[in-house]
Amino acid sequence: MRRSLFCFFLLASFLTSVRLPAQHRLTLDLEEAIATAHDQSPAALLARHTFLTSYWEYRSYRADQLPALRLTGSVGQYNRSLVALQDAATGAFNYVGNNTLNNSLSLSLNQNITLTGGTVAVSTGLGRLDQFAPESRQTWNSNPVYVSVNQPISAYNSFRWEKKIEPRKYELAKRAYAEALEAVTVTVSSYFFDLLLAQRRLETARASRENTAQLYAIAQERFRLGSLSRDEVLQLELKLLGDDLSISDCAVQAQVAMMRLRNYLGYNETVELLLLAPEAEGTLMLSYDDVLGKVLSNSSTTLDYELRTLSADRAVAQAKAAAGLSANLSARFGLNQVGNDLPAAYRHPLDQEVVGLTLSMPILDWGKGRGRVKVAQSQAEVVEAQIEQAQALLRENVALKVMQFNRQGSQCEVSRKAEAVGRERFAAARERFLSGAISVTELNTAQSEMESAAIRYLQDLASWWQYYYDIRRMTLYDYLKKDQIGYDLPY
């Protein structure tokens, strides 16, 4: 048993003696650690790039609403082959040689029509056909200007649904970005207090060891004078060894917590972090109705519910449109002309009118279209039920977090008073031990309770800030500054 304890002590001492190279110390409070994490942490970088993806998707949607100028062409289309032609009088097929080169170019201005779901385009074009056999000739075909319209009738209008959905998706991305940074705040505050607790435990262990060493020296002198028993001296010696082991354990835990926080903040091993403990605003009390109202108005949750509902309604509309009559009106109006040279192709252009209506309607599909509609409607009802359940869970979660936060404020105040009482009691117990009024056991009890009270206060303080930042993430509202949380968008 003694050999095992001795080996453990040597191992712990070795781990504490192995220090990463530290060139300078950096003192951080909680707000500085949060700001650093927002700037440098990998989680914040991921949040920025996730938002940028949504931003460029929204930019693409906005571009679809604007006129688009497009240049198209067909250059160097050479065709040398035999073509089957049917004689109109006899009906016989004859193969004739085809040897042509075709080039064409067109410029068009296109615009989507959100209200109707159609498209309109204004274009101009020019083409040239070079025929090499059986005789060599050139033909130019010009379209100086023409307007083409394509209009679906009684069809699914994707433009109208995108107008409803895409702006909400972009707003959702902005709120999700803010919530992602607030999630970084929650994480870094957790790592911050983990390290703060580890450093405080290490400081407590070292202070305890120093105090125990002083008392042990006094106890040995009193033992030689016969005013203290051997058992009490051994108690102090045992506690001295226990303090050594505790220092080794706490040092390892502090190094692990240091590496975790340092890596999250983006620092390398040359930086040693020294943390400053914040205070709890114990007088801050939150109202359930106020917090819930801000969650519903500021967070991404409500927008997510709206988008899920809109997506389900869109699926129903698309299924209904596919199951019924669909028609498409296409029209083209403009000017065109042909000629053997370029000027002739633009001389005295002729009117061009092309109008057509195409219809499609399922007559016998064995209920396939109706089935798609029913499936879409059923899925929409499922989404509605899921949203109602999610809203109930959200209200329950908000109520729980508000209750925990309000309770934690008073808990911190009690812990703070307990820490002060523990320190005062230990100081009095130490004086009484030095005067011989109490035993070593009573002194150790007072010291242990003092240390436990100090750690408990820091733990309660960490819980208060964790609850606060969690509520801030949900509401996107800073209750301490009484201001809306907003971040500069990374574009």
HELIX and SHEET records of a PDB file:
HELIX    1   1 ARG A    2  SER A   17  1                                  16    
HELIX    2   2 LEU A   30  GLN A   40  1                                  11    
HELIX    3   3 PRO A   42  ASP A   64  1                                  23    
HELIX    4   4 SER A  158  LEU A  225  1                                  68    
HELIX    5   5 ARG A  230  LEU A  265  1                                  36    
HELIX    6   6 TYR A  288  ASN A  298  1                                  11    
HELIX    7   7 SER A  300  ALA A  323  1                                  24    
HELIX    8   8 LEU A  342  ALA A  345  1                                   4    
HELIX    9   9 LYS A  368  LEU A  434  1                                  67    
HELIX   10  10 VAL A  440  THR A  475  1                                  36    
SHEET    1   A 2 HIS A  24  LEU A  28  0                                        
SHEET    2   A 2 VAL A 271  LEU A 275  1                                        
SHEET    1   B 6 ALA A  68  GLN A  86  0                                        
SHEET    2   B 6 PHE A  93  ASN A 112 -1                                        
SHEET    3   B 6 THR A 119  ALA A 133 -1                                        
SHEET    4   B 6 ARG A 137  ILE A 153 -1                                        
SHEET    5   B 6 SER A 326  GLY A 339 -1                                        
SHEET    6   B 6 LEU A 350  SER A 360 -1                                        
SHEET    1   C 2 TYR A 477  ASP A 478  0                                        
SHEET    2   C 2 ASP A 483  GLN A 484 -1                                        
END                                                                             
